[in-house]
């Protein structure tokens, strides 16, 4: 399930996994700032000239594959078929 923010100015959506209660927040790095929290996992996606960041919320040793699947489904939802997922900032 995906919760979409109400404002178009900031894309701060949340991806929910109903079975594990894990949440993954999505951030558009050009429109919002992201502050990394201790104990959470972070991934980045590049697609064309767009860069998104993702951070878990409530990470408790969940499988990394689950997180990557959540991010992948979100990218497909946005139509970012050429998206590449990175474990560190692709700068």
Secondary structure, DSSP 8 states (H G I E B T S, - for coil): -EE--S-SS----EEE-TTT--EEEEEETTT------TT--EEEEEETTEEEEEEEES-SS--HHHHHHHHHHHHHHHT-TT-EEESS---
